[in-house]
Amino acid sequence: MIPAPESLDRLRDGNRRFVLGQKNPGTVAAPRQLAHLVGGQHPFAVVLGCSDSRVPVEIVFDQGLGDLFVIRNAGNIVAPSVVGSVEFAVDRFETRLVVVMGHSRCGAVGATIEALQSQSSPPSPNVNSIVERIRPAVLELMSTPLRDDPSALYHHAVRANVRASANQLRHGSAMLERMIDDGSLMIVGAEYSLETGLVDFFDGAA
């Protein structure tokens, strides 16, 4: 079992390598690794990220097979299945760090802003279910001066959505909440920059 602070350092170091183009040879997937992983896995971090094709979690953190337990959906939102997946990893693999990672220019967040501004719903009820989960975090910002600055609104909405998802995990599971209270689990929020490749851990990572 790897403590959360050490796991966070691993992610920061991996992202630094990614940005500098200094890939660790040990993280390159190779057939010889398969036999070692057949018997089990020991991921050192859980990452809830966005399904956006520009944000492949293992690559931006320079990690290999078996290193990360990754959950992805549009908008990195929290639904019961996501909570259950996190609980599963934390309980079964003793993973002690959970990261909720959004990213700049997130399409799901952008669709939510558009829906609020136009007071309309997406054409698909399934897409609308994603927008509805993001809506509360964005709606709060729409009553501030940010509503008159589209770029700033978008930026702050991405981070507000990350914070909301992280807080849903912190307080939406008795198991996770208990582990946070006793100091054995850390849940942090982060934003990946499409422009620079950097991951900023900005929520709960002090």
Secondary structure, DSSP 4 states (H G I P E B T S, - for coil): ---HHHHHHHHHHHHHHHHHT---GGGS--THHHHHHHT----SEEEEEE--TT--HHHHTT--TTTEEEEEETT----HHHHHHHHHHHHHH---EEEEEEETT-HHHHHHHHHHHHT---SSHHHHHHHHHHHHHHHHHTTSGGGG-HHHHHHHHHHHHHHHHHHHHHHS-HHHHHHHHTTS-EEEEEEE-TTT--EEEEES--
